[in-house]
């Protein structure tokens, strides 16, 4: 006896540009329908006939598509900065969503999935939302509401868009607000199902909640902007809690400049027919670079991209196209580049603290801290997933080999880094209090108390290519003499040995 399929109605009022709508519909076609009966209800509010034709084509290609023309005409402006809404548009869309709700109730769907037409989904999104077993659950997505602003999620805790904990009547300082806001953002970056006070745009609603009376009608004695707020307040008044699922973040094409990232998202999440989204710890590359485009950056990133899930890169005052090389080589992988107009390397501890702070904002599971001239030997890519799956280890240490040409590393009394193990791969533990070595040079990449965490030595070797070329060696020699002329933080003898004409070199064998 076969089990009854879960019936899900995917609903969307659509006023959209053709080039964005095409990607939205492609994303819907990829949804995993195993064990489910998927149906669609689109309200065509488009002015562009090409968009309307796309919906018509979709209805011919897919089963169970209900397509309804709105027969209304309104001007809705979207540009490179933001989207402009007015009261009439808001409540028109609210009426459309209510029509979809009525259809879902009448046809007795188990779930209604309301989604805006500028969002792209992982194929397993609906499965994941159903598995949360809640009556109202939004799938998270992130948006820069202004071009130069930081990304923020579409969910909130209180009122119109308050994204920090606060009690009724409580007065908070700006510092307290920022601390609580950052805590909320870290939670939203953590895979899980979290309770919220407001949500929208990408939401799964159970039949139970639909029949209880949730809808987008205007609440007359409420001046909050937007139909989603009225929906959420009504849901809370009905005693229905709301949640956000952060496992599989959707991609928001908020402006045309997001289109390149949209293609990368679709490529990266195309798991193939019948395959599942991989479930493994997220490995984040953390890197500091400055003017590396003509050195080893491309070679290093081409190796690294095979095993990282995202990258956070500090561009420390580059005047070349290093940032563009990162985006080119890591295409299809989420990359966040933080630019320093003025280099901080003369006070390295300030730079390393900044690197840590920016990296943990992405809520990594593991942090791989490499410079732009460092690359592991080949077997690292085959073994790294096994390393970070070990629940008993939080820190992995490796030996660093200073290469003096393409095939040989240096070994003598001044150059023996490869005889010691240093941390390069660390599990992020929220709440771990970092204690830094506050030295302006040679301060270490991680906090000096990192060894309080469970750690392990790995026999996989790390190749440092920064000394291979004579011109690079001379540049480093001059820099060390300028930044540490008395050898306060390093060794003047080692600095001088950089100039040795016949150093002892040993061939590196993979």
C-alpha positions in Angstrom: 0.0 0.0 0.0 1.5 3.3 -1.1 1.5 6.2 1.4 -0.5 9.3 0.6 1.5 12.1 -1.0 1.8 15.4 0.7 0.0 18.0 -1.3 1.7 21.4 -1.6 0.5 24.5 -3.4 3.2 26.9 -4.6 1.7 30.3 -4.9 3.0 33.6 -6.2 1.6 37.0 -7.4 4.0 37.9 -10.2 5.0 41.3 -11.6 8.5 40.6 -12.8 11.2 41.4 -15.4 11.7 38.5 -17.9 15.4 37.9 -17.1 14.6 37.5 -13.4 11.4 35.5 -13.9 13.2 33.1 -16.1 15.6 32.2 -13.2 12.8 32.0 -10.7 10.8 29.5 -12.8 13.9 27.5 -13.4 14.4 27.3 -9.7 10.9 26.0 -9.2 11.3 23.4 -11.9 14.3 22.0 -9.9 12.2 21.5 -6.7 12.3 17.9 -5.4 8.8 16.5 -5.8 9.5 13.0 -4.5 6.7 12.0 -2.1 4.8 15.2 -2.8 2.1 16.4 -5.2 3.3 19.9 -6.2 0.8 22.4 -7.8 1.2 26.0 -8.7 -1.0 29.1 -8.6 0.4 32.2 -10.3 -1.4 35.5 -10.5 -0.1 37.2 -13.6 0.2 40.9 -12.9 2.9 41.5 -15.5 3.0 44.5 -17.9 5.7 42.9 -20.0 4.2 40.4 -22.4 7.3 38.3 -22.4 6.9 37.6 -18.7 3.3 36.6 -19.2 4.4 34.3 -22.0 6.9 32.7 -19.7 4.2 31.9 -17.2 2.0 30.4 -20.0 5.0 28.3 -21.2 5.5 27.1 -17.6 1.9 26.1 -17.3 2.2 24.0 -20.5 5.4 22.3 -19.3 4.3 21.5 -15.8 1.4 19.7 -14.3 -1.2 21.3 -12.0 -0.6 24.9 -12.8 -3.4 27.5 -12.2 -2.7 30.7 -14.0 -4.9 33.8 -13.4 -4.6 37.2 -15.1 -5.0 40.1 -12.7 -6.3 42.4 -15.4 -4.9 45.3 -13.4 -2.3 47.9 -14.3 0.0 49.6 -11.8 3.5 51.1 -11.9 6.0 49.3 -9.7 9.5 50.8 -9.8 12.6 48.7 -9.2 16.0 50.2 -9.9 19.7 49.7 -8.9 19.1 51.1 -5.5 15.8 49.7 -4.1 12.1 48.9 -4.7 9.4 51.5 -4.4 6.0 50.5 -3.0 2.9 52.5 -2.4 -0.2 51.7 -0.3 -2.2 50.6 -3.4 0.4 48.2 -4.5 0.8 46.7 -1.0 -2.9 45.9 -0.6 -3.3 44.8 -4.1 -0.6 42.1 -3.5 -2.3 41.3 -0.2 -5.6 40.6 -2.0 -3.7 38.4 -4.5 -2.2 36.4 -1.6 -5.6 36.0 0.0 -7.0 34.6 -3.2 -4.2 32.0 -3.2 -5.0 31.2 0.4 -8.7 30.7 -0.4 -7.8 28.3 -3.2 -5.4 26.3 -1.0 -8.2 25.9 1.6 -10.8 25.0 -1.0 -8.7 22.4 -2.6 -7.5 21.1 0.8 -3.8 21.3 0.2 -1.6 20.2 3.1 0.6 23.2 2.8 0.7 26.5 1.0 4.2 27.8 0.0 4.0 31.5 -0.8 7.1 32.8 -2.5 8.1 36.1 -4.2 9.2 35.8 -7.8 12.7 37.2 -7.3 13.9 34.3 -5.1 15.9 31.2 -6.0 15.7 28.0 -4.0 17.7 24.9 -3.2 15.9 21.9 -4.7 15.3 20.4 -1.2 13.8 23.6 0.3 10.2 22.4 0.6 11.3 19.1 2.0 13.4 21.0 4.6 10.5 23.3 5.6 8.1 20.5 6.0 10.6 18.6 8.2 10.6 21.5 10.6 7.0 20.4 11.5 5.8 24.0 12.2 2.6 25.7 11.1 4.3 28.8 9.7 8.0 28.6 8.6 9.9 31.0 6.4 13.0 29.9 4.5 15.7 32.5 5.2 17.2 34.8 2.6 19.5 37.8 2.9 19.3 41.1 1.2 21.3 44.4 1.0 18.3 46.7 1.2 20.7 49.5 0.1 23.7 48.8 -2.2 26.3 49.7 0.4 24.5 48.2 3.4 25.3 44.9 5.0 23.1 41.9 4.3 20.1 41.4 6.5 17.6 38.6 6.8 13.9 39.0 5.9 12.8 37.9 9.4 12.6 39.9 12.6 11.7 39.6 16.3 9.4 42.5 17.1 7.3 45.3 15.6 8.1 46.3 12.1 11.7 45.1 11.7 13.4 45.0 15.1 16.1 42.4 15.0 17.3 42.3 18.6 15.8 41.1 21.8 14.1 43.8 23.9 11.4 43.8 26.6 8.4 46.1 26.6 9.4 49.5 27.9 13.1 48.6 28.1 15.6 51.3 27.1 18.8 50.1 25.5 22.0 52.0 24.6 23.3 51.9 21.1 26.1 49.5 22.3 23.6 47.1 23.8 21.4 47.2 20.7 24.4 46.4 18.5 25.5 43.5 20.8 22.0 42.0 20.7 21.6 42.6 17.0 24.9 40.8 16.3 23.7 37.9 18.4 20.5 37.7 16.3 22.5 37.8 13.1 24.8 35.0 14.3 21.8 32.9 15.1 20.4 33.5 11.6 23.7 32.3 10.2 23.4 29.1 12.2 21.7 26.2 10.5 18.5 25.4 12.4 14.9 26.3 13.0 14.5 29.5 15.1 11.4 31.2 16.5 10.8 34.7 15.2 8.2 37.4 15.4 7.9 38.4 11.8 8.6 36.9 8.4 7.5 36.9 4.8 8.2 36.4 1.1 9.2 32.7 1.2 6.9 31.0 3.7 5.4 27.5 4.1 1.9 27.6 5.8 0.2 24.5 7.1 -3.5 23.6 6.4 -4.1 24.0 10.1 -2.9 27.6 10.1 -4.8 28.4 6.9 -8.1 27.1 8.4 -7.4 28.9 11.6 -7.7 32.2 9.7 -4.3 33.5 8.8 -4.5 36.0 5.9 -3.2 39.3 4.6 -6.2 41.5 5.3 -5.4 45.0 6.6 -5.8 45.4 10.4 -7.5 48.8 10.5 -6.1 50.1 13.8 -2.5 49.2 12.8 -0.2 51.6 10.8 2.6 49.1 10.3 3.8 49.2 6.7 3.5 46.1 4.5 1.0 43.2 4.3 3.5 40.7 5.8 3.3 42.6 9.2 -0.4 42.4 9.3 -0.2 38.6 8.4 2.3 38.1 11.2 0.4 40.0 13.9 -2.8 38.2 13.0 -1.0 34.8 13.2 0.4 35.7 16.7 -3.1 36.8 17.8 -4.4 33.5 16.7 -1.8 31.8 18.9 0.3 30.5 15.9 4.0 30.8 16.4 6.3 31.6 13.5 9.7 30.2 12.7 12.6 30.6 10.2 14.6 27.7 8.8 18.2 28.7 8.1 19.5 25.4 6.6 19.2 26.3 2.9 19.2 30.1 2.4 17.4 31.2 -0.7 19.0 33.7 -3.1 17.4 37.1 -3.6 17.7 38.9 -6.9 16.8 42.3 -5.4 18.5 44.3 -8.2 19.9 43.6 -11.6 23.4 43.6 -10.2 22.5 40.4 -8.3 22.0 38.5 -11.5 25.6 37.2 -11.7 25.4 35.8 -8.3 22.0 34.2 -9.3 23.7 32.2 -12.0 26.4 31.1 -9.5 23.7 30.1 -7.0 21.9 28.0 -9.6 25.1 26.3 -10.7 26.2 25.6 -7.2 22.9 24.2 -6.1 22.3 22.1 -9.2 22.6 18.7 -7.5 21.5 16.7 -10.4 18.5 14.5 -10.8 17.6 12.6 -7.7 20.6 13.9 -5.6 20.4 15.5 -2.2 22.0 18.6 -0.9 25.2 17.7 0.8 25.2 17.8 4.6 28.6 18.5 6.0 30.4 21.1 8.2 30.8 24.5 6.4 34.5 25.2 5.7 35.3 28.9 5.4 38.5 30.2 3.9 39.9 33.2 5.8 42.6 35.1 4.0 44.5 38.4 4.2 46.0 39.7 0.9 47.6 42.8 -0.5 48.7 43.2 -4.2 48.8 39.4 -4.8 47.3 39.2 -8.4 50.7 38.8 -10.1 52.1 36.4 -7.5 50.5 33.1 -6.3 46.9 34.1 -5.6 45.4 32.5 -8.7 47.3 29.2 -8.2 46.4 29.1 -4.5 42.7 29.8 -5.0 42.4 27.3 -7.9 43.6 24.6 -5.4 41.4 25.8 -2.5 38.2 26.2 -4.4 37.9 22.4 -4.7 37.1 22.0 -1.0 35.9 25.2 0.6 32.3 26.3 1.0 32.8 30.0 1.3 35.6 32.7 1.6 36.1 35.8 3.7 39.0 37.8 2.4 40.5 41.0 3.8 41.9 43.1 1.0 44.5 45.0 2.9 45.0 48.1 0.8 45.6 46.5 -2.6 46.2 48.8 -5.6 46.0 45.9 -8.1 43.1 43.7 -9.2 43.5 41.1 -6.4 39.9 41.3 -5.4 38.8 40.7 -9.0 41.0 37.6 -9.3 39.3 36.2 -6.1 35.8 36.7 -7.5 36.8 35.3 -10.9 38.6 32.1 -9.6 36.0 31.5 -6.8 33.0 32.0 -9.1 30.1 29.9 -7.8 31.3 30.0 -4.2 30.1 32.7 -1.8 32.9 35.3 -1.3 32.9 38.3 0.9 35.7 40.8 0.4 36.4 43.5 3.0 38.6 46.3 1.7 41.0 48.3 3.8 41.8 51.6 2.1 44.9 51.9 4.2 47.0 48.7 5.0 46.9 47.6 8.6 49.9 45.2 8.3 52.3 47.5 10.1 50.3 46.6 13.2 49.6 43.0 12.4 47.6 42.2 15.5 44.9 44.8 14.5 44.7 43.1 11.1 44.4 39.6 12.6 41.7 40.6 15.0 39.8 42.2 12.1 40.2 39.0 10.1 38.8 36.9 12.9 35.8 39.3 13.5 34.9 39.4 9.9 35.2 35.7 9.4 33.0 34.7 12.3 30.2 37.0 11.0 29.5 34.3 8.4 29.0 31.7 11.1 31.5 29.2 9.9 31.7 25.7 11.2 35.5 25.5 10.5 38.0 28.3 9.6 40.9 27.6 7.3 43.4 30.5 7.7 45.8 30.7 4.8 47.8 33.5 3.3 47.7 34.1 -0.5 51.0 32.4 -1.0 50.3 29.1 0.9 49.0 25.9 -0.5 48.7 22.4 1.0 50.2 19.3 -0.6 47.7 17.5 -2.9 46.3 15.0 -0.4 44.8 17.7 1.8 41.8 18.1 -0.5 41.1 14.4 -0.3 41.3 14.3 3.5 40.0 17.6 4.8 36.4 16.5 5.0 37.4 13.6 7.1 39.4 15.9 9.4 36.5 18.4 10.0 34.1 15.5 10.6 36.0 14.4 13.8 33.8 15.6 16.7 36.7 15.2 19.2 39.0 17.7 17.5 38.7 21.5 17.3 42.1 22.6 16.1 44.4 21.0 13.5 48.1 22.0 13.4 50.4 21.6 10.4 54.0 22.1 9.5 54.9 25.0 7.1 57.7 24.6 4.6 59.4 27.7 3.3 60.1 27.1 -0.4 63.2 28.9 -1.8 62.5 27.8 -5.4 59.7 25.9 -7.1 60.9 22.5 -5.9 63.0 23.0 -2.8 62.5 24.3 0.7 65.1 25.8 2.9 66.4 24.2 6.1 69.0 25.6 8.5 69.3 27.2 11.9 67.2 30.2 10.9 64.7 28.4 8.6 63.2 25.5 10.4 59.5 26.4 10.6 58.7 22.9 9.2 59.9 21.3 12.4 57.1 22.8 14.4 53.3 22.5 14.2 51.1 25.6 14.0 47.3 26.0 13.9 45.8 26.7 10.5 42.4 24.9 10.7 40.1 25.7 13.7 36.5 24.8 14.5 34.5 28.0 15.4 33.1 27.7 18.9 30.6 30.5 19.7 31.3 31.9 23.1 35.1 31.0 23.0 36.8 34.1 24.5 39.9 34.9 22.4 43.0 36.1 24.1 45.4 37.6 21.6 49.1 38.1 21.6 49.1 41.9 21.3 52.3 42.2 19.3 52.5 44.5 16.2 54.4 41.8 14.3 54.5 38.0 14.4 51.4 37.8 16.6 50.0 34.6 15.2 46.9 34.1 13.0 44.6 32.8 15.8 44.2 33.8 19.4 47.1 32.5 21.5 44.7 30.5 23.8 43.4 28.5 20.9 45.2 25.4 22.3 42.7 25.4 25.2 40.5 23.7 22.6 41.0 19.9 21.7 43.8 19.9 19.1 45.6 17.4 16.9 48.8 17.3 14.8 48.4 16.5 11.1 51.2 15.1 8.9 49.8 16.9 5.9 52.3 19.6 4.9 51.7 23.2 3.9 53.9 24.8 1.2 54.8 28.5 1.7 55.7 30.0 -1.7 56.4 33.5 -0.6 60.2 33.1 -0.6 60.5 31.4 -4.1 61.3 34.6 -6.1 64.3 36.7 -5.3 62.4 39.9 -5.7 59.8 38.7 -3.1 62.6 37.8 -0.7 64.1 41.3 -1.1 60.8 43.0 -0.5 60.2 41.0 2.7 63.8 41.7 3.9 63.2 45.5 3.5 59.8 45.3 5.1 61.0 43.4 8.2 64.0 45.8 8.6 61.5 48.7 8.5 58.9 47.3 10.8 61.2 45.5 13.3 64.7 47.0 12.9 65.9 45.8 16.4 64.4 42.3 16.1 62.0 43.0 19.0 59.4 40.7 17.5 61.5 38.4 15.4 65.2 37.7 14.8 67.6 40.1 13.1 69.8 37.2 12.3 67.0 35.5 10.4 66.1 38.7 8.6 69.8 39.0 7.5 69.9 35.4 6.4 67.3 36.1 3.8 70.3 37.5 1.8 72.3 34.3 1.9 73.6 33.4 -1.5 73.9 29.7 -1.0 71.3 28.5 1.5 70.8 24.8 2.3 67.9 23.6 0.2 66.1 20.2 0.3 63.8 18.8 -2.4 60.2 18.5 -1.4 58.7 15.2 -2.3 54.9 14.8 -2.5 
